Amino acid sequence: MGRVLVVTVFSFPNPVDEVAARTVAAGVVTLSVAYLVTGWFPLLAVLGYGFVARVASGPRFSPLGLFATRVVAPRLRSASRLVPGPPKRFAQGIGVVVSVSALIAHLLGAGSVATVLVGMLVIAAGLEAIVGFCLGCRIFAGLMRLGVIPDEVCADCADITRRLEERSASPVS
């Protein structure tokens, strides 16, 4: 019984609502820019926690994730588009590495390193939020093509024809 709880608590949604993902990215941009303007350390802690929480369990323990999935996405259902979860989780994982590295750099007094890393977050999250281009998802796709990430990790990613068939079969609204 305990194992079922772990699987449920520490699971990532698949598929993911792209509206929610883009909303989270907009929040990351906002927090990142706020840090770049103020240099206020707690903002880095919030960024790092958010990425770790989203990688571990999707939006369940992430304030930005909860806001995106429970407030924004339901109000924009008509714009909703489901996309595979594994590439989004991979992208969040990159966010963990970058944000936690920025946090550590700040703590070690390497403010310029933290600034560069947070600037990278602004660029990547900005691309996702503004134009829907997920840099981490593109890296994930490239690693799948190279065979570094096995097809079983994301069956939908490995066989895009299945998604295209589902899209063409569904009525256009």
SVG drawing of the C-alpha trace seen along z (x, -y; Angstrom):
<svg xmlns="http://www.w3.org/2000/svg" viewBox="-16 -46 48 48">
<polyline fill="none" stroke="black" stroke-width="0.4" points="0.0,0.0 2.8,-2.4 4.3,-1.8 1.1,-2.9 1.2,-6.1 4.7,-6.8 3.8,-6.2 0.8,-8.5 2.5,-11.3 5.7,-11.2 4.3,-10.9 4.3,-13.3 1.2,-13.9 1.1,-12.5 -0.2,-14.1 0.4,-17.7 -1.8,-20.7 0.4,-23.0 -1.5,-26.1 -0.6,-25.1 3.1,-24.5 3.3,-27.9 1.7,-29.6 4.3,-28.0 7.0,-29.2 5.6,-32.7 5.8,-32.5 9.4,-31.3 10.2,-34.3 8.6,-36.6 10.5,-35.2 13.7,-35.1 13.5,-38.7 12.6,-39.8 15.8,-38.1 17.8,-39.7 16.5,-43.2 16.7,-42.8 19.3,-40.1 17.1,-38.9 18.1,-35.4 14.7,-34.1 13.5,-34.4 16.2,-31.8 15.0,-29.5 11.5,-29.8 12.6,-29.1 14.7,-26.1 11.9,-24.6 9.4,-25.0 11.5,-23.1 12.3,-20.3 8.6,-20.1 7.5,-19.9 10.0,-17.2 9.1,-15.2 5.3,-15.3 4.1,-17.6 2.1,-20.5 1.0,-18.9 3.4,-20.7 4.4,-23.6 2.6,-27.0 3.2,-27.9 2.0,-24.5 -1.1,-24.6 -1.9,-28.2 -1.4,-27.1 -3.5,-23.9 -6.3,-25.0 -6.8,-28.7 -5.5,-29.5 -5.9,-26.4 -9.5,-25.7 -10.4,-29.2 -8.7,-28.7 -10.0,-25.2 -10.7,-26.1 -7.0,-26.8 -6.0,-23.6 -3.6,-21.3 -2.3,-18.1 1.4,-17.2 3.5,-14.3 4.6,-14.6 8.1,-13.0 9.7,-15.9 8.2,-18.5 9.5,-16.6 12.9,-16.5 12.7,-20.3 11.8,-20.8 14.8,-18.7 17.1,-21.0 15.4,-23.8 16.3,-22.1 20.0,-21.9 20.1,-25.5 18.1,-27.0 19.8,-25.0 23.2,-25.8 22.3,-29.5 21.2,-29.2 24.6,-27.5 26.5,-30.1 24.7,-32.9 25.4,-31.3 29.1,-31.0 29.3,-34.6 29.5,-34.1 26.7,-36.5 27.7,-36.9 27.5,-33.1 24.0,-33.1 23.0,-36.0 24.1,-34.2 22.3,-31.0 19.1,-32.9 19.4,-34.7 19.4,-31.3 16.2,-30.5 14.6,-33.7 15.5,-32.8 14.3,-29.2 11.2,-29.9 10.5,-33.0 10.6,-30.9 8.1,-28.5 5.8,-31.1 5.7,-33.5 6.0,-31.3 5.4,-27.7 9.0,-26.6 10.2,-24.2 14.0,-24.1 14.2,-21.2 11.6,-19.2 13.8,-19.8 16.8,-18.5 14.8,-15.5 13.7,-14.8 17.3,-15.0 18.4,-12.6 15.7,-10.2 16.8,-10.3 20.4,-9.6 19.1,-6.6 20.3,-8.1 16.6,-8.1 14.9,-4.9 11.6,-4.9 9.8,-3.3 10.3,-6.5 7.8,-8.3 5.9,-6.2 4.0,-9.3 7.3,-11.0 8.7,-7.9 5.6,-7.5 4.3,-11.0 2.0,-9.4 -0.3,-8.2 -0.8,-11.8 -1.3,-13.1 -3.9,-10.4 -5.7,-11.2 -5.7,-15.0 -7.1,-14.4 -9.8,-12.0 -11.0,-14.5 -13.6,-17.1 -12.3,-20.6 -14.0,-23.1"/>
</svg>
